[in-house]
Amino acid sequence: MKPFVYFEEKDTCSFEGVRLRKNLKGALELVKVNYCSSFLASPDIFHVISPIKDEMIKEAKENGIKIVVSAFYGSHDASCTFFEKGKNGRELSKVAFRTLMSADAIFVPTKECEKYLISRGISCPIFVLTPGVNLSRFDGIDDVEKEIFSRYASLQKTQKYVISCGNYEDNDEFERLSSIAKEFPDVRFFYFGNKKRGFLSSHARKRLSSVYGNNISFYDLVEDDVYRSAMSGASAYLSLGNLPDSISLLEAMSAKVPVYEIERPLFGNISVNGETGWVYDDVTKIAQSFSLWCQSGENPTIIGAYQFAKSESLRALGNELIKNYKIVLNEEGESSND
């Protein structure tokens, strides 16, 4: 097998799409699968992580190349999301739907995501697959690296802070974040994200802080060393958006940071409540749970979350890629959505 892992990178900073591509390539390297960098190298699998143009689909089909799609892993990243704003909230974009309909197989992060696609008429094999997590990105951080974010954000060493990642078009997420931030005026909250039509200006981000809370700082994407430093020193990672969240959640778990998720009946959650994180259907319950963590300094989910992150390693991802690529290439077995 010779996969071509494709993502049209639009930003130099490391957001979800860039990190997913690195995970996929790193996983393939660990299991000694050679991937190629273009159609010119005659791949047999075209593995995409974002909606693609019809011309690329046509070229792949004409050359007998199987199309594999990793969907919903980068839903916050404007460069690779499969969603757009619609009349009923977030919906699959037309380009995304055509990409998914052309696929020979689709990877998704949760069983609920699989059900969502089936309900929209997708009939190709769908596999629930980890995005993988590179544990060494956080295990190897030293004290000097941990201080990078404190200097970047002008924080005192004793300042508690919380991280959230999302999409600047998700107002529900801002409302939830704001309601929590108001309960903890002495805690700083940092939000990293982008939007479909470019970055927000500094003025626009300051305006968001004035609307949603002066202890919330809104950022565009940051360099990877700043992001890793921020995550390593955070008191919690809050996942409050309506769309699937898997990459940043797993990274928080691997950094031994407590994670809190809003319940997503439509797309599912990565955390198991009380075991690897805290999952609630109401933002008030998340605030109460975070308050207990702040008071006691103990969180029983951290060990379980880290063990779960270890089970979702790049090597585990690589082994699953090989198995599922073989199914797509008809080299072994058959697959169904049952």
MOUR-V19193 format. One record per backbone hydrogen bond with DSSP energy under -0.5 kcal/mol. NH is the residue of the N-H (numbers start at 1). CO is the residue of the C=O. E is the energy in kcal/mol with one decimal. If there is no record, write none. Layout:
nh: (NH/NH)
co: (CO/CO)
e: (E/E)
This chain:
nh: (4/5/5/6/6/9/14/15/19/20/21/22/23/24/25/26/27/28/29/30/31/32/33/34/35/36/41/42/44/45/46/47/47/48/48/49/56/57/58/59/60/61/62/63/64/65/66/68/68/69/70/71/71/77/78/80/81/84/86/89/91/93/97/98/99/100/101/102/103/103/104/105/106/107/108/113/114/115/116/117/118/119/120/120/121/122/125/127/129/129/133/135/137/138/139/140/141/146/147/147/148/151/152/153/154/155/159/162/163/164/165/166/168/170/171/174/175/176/177/178/179/180/181/182/183/183/184/184/187/188/189/190/191/192/193/194/194/195/198/198/205/206/207/208/209/210/211/212/213/216/217/217/218/219/227/228/229/230/231/232/233/234/234/235/236/237/238/239/239/240/247/250/251/252/253/254/255/256/257/260/261/262/263/268/273/274/275/276/277/278/280/285/286/287/288/289/290/291/292/293/294/295/296/297/302/304/305/306/307/308/309/310/311/312/312/313/314/317/318/319/320/321/322/323/324/325/326/327/328/329/330/331/332)
co: (45/3/36/4/47/7/222/13/15/16/17/18/19/20/21/22/23/24/25/26/27/29/28/32/33/3/38/39/2/2/66/4/45/46/68/6/53/53/54/55/56/57/58/59/61/60/44/46/66/105/48/69/107/74/76/77/77/91/89/86/84/82/93/94/95/96/97/98/99/100/67/67/125/69/127/267/110/111/112/113/114/115/116/117/118/117/104/106/108/127/312/133/134/135/135/136/138/142/143/144/145/147/148/149/151/150/156/188/236/190/238/192/194/167/169/170/171/172/173/174/175/176/177/178/179/180/180/181/184/160/215/162/217/164/219/76/166/198/195/196/201/202/203/204/205/206/207/208/209/213/189/215/216/191/223/224/225/226/227/228/229/230/231/161/161/258/163/237/260/238/73/246/247/248/249/250/251/253/252/237/278/239/280/264/271/277/272/272/272/259/261/282/282/283/284/285/286/287/288/289/290/291/292/293/299/300/301/302/303/304/305/306/307/308/309/310/133/313/314/315/316/317/318/319/320/321/322/323/324/325/327/326/326)
e: (-2.7/-0.6/-0.6/-0.7/-3.2/-1.5/-0.6/-1.2/-2.3/-2.6/-2.2/-2.1/-2.3/-2.7/-2.5/-2.8/-2.6/-2.1/-2.2/-2.0/-1.4/-1.4/-2.9/-0.5/-0.5/-2.5/-1.2/-1.9/-1.8/-1.1/-3.7/-2.2/-0.7/-0.7/-2.7/-1.3/-0.7/-1.7/-2.7/-2.2/-2.3/-2.6/-2.6/-1.4/-1.5/-2.7/-2.1/-2.4/-0.6/-2.1/-2.8/-0.8/-2.7/-1.1/-0.6/-1.7/-1.5/-2.7/-3.1/-1.4/-2.8/-2.0/-2.6/-2.2/-2.2/-2.7/-2.5/-1.3/-0.5/-0.9/-3.2/-1.2/-2.0/-3.4/-2.4/-0.5/-1.4/-2.2/-2.3/-2.0/-2.2/-2.3/-0.7/-0.9/-1.8/-2.1/-0.6/-3.0/-3.0/-0.6/-0.9/-1.1/-1.7/-1.4/-2.6/-1.3/-1.1/-2.0/-1.0/-0.6/-1.3/-2.0/-2.4/-2.8/-0.6/-3.0/-1.7/-2.4/-2.3/-2.2/-0.5/-2.3/-2.1/-2.2/-1.1/-1.2/-2.2/-2.1/-2.7/-2.7/-2.1/-1.6/-2.7/-2.1/-0.5/-1.1/-0.7/-1.0/-1.8/-2.3/-2.9/-2.9/-2.6/-2.6/-1.3/-0.5/-0.8/-0.5/-0.6/-0.8/-2.1/-2.2/-1.9/-1.7/-1.6/-1.9/-1.6/-3.2/-2.2/-1.8/-3.2/-0.5/-0.5/-3.2/-2.3/-2.9/-1.8/-2.5/-2.7/-2.2/-1.4/-0.6/-0.8/-3.3/-0.6/-2.6/-2.6/-0.5/-3.4/-0.7/-0.6/-2.4/-2.0/-2.3/-2.3/-2.4/-1.5/-1.4/-2.6/-2.4/-3.3/-2.3/-2.8/-3.2/-0.6/-2.7/-2.3/-2.2/-1.1/-2.0/-2.1/-0.7/-1.3/-2.1/-2.1/-2.3/-2.6/-2.1/-1.7/-1.6/-2.3/-2.1/-2.4/-2.5/-1.4/-0.5/-2.8/-2.3/-2.3/-2.1/-2.5/-2.3/-1.6/-0.8/-0.8/-1.2/-0.7/-2.2/-2.8/-2.3/-1.8/-2.5/-2.3/-2.0/-2.6/-3.0/-2.1/-1.4/-2.2/-2.3/-1.4/-3.3/-0.9)
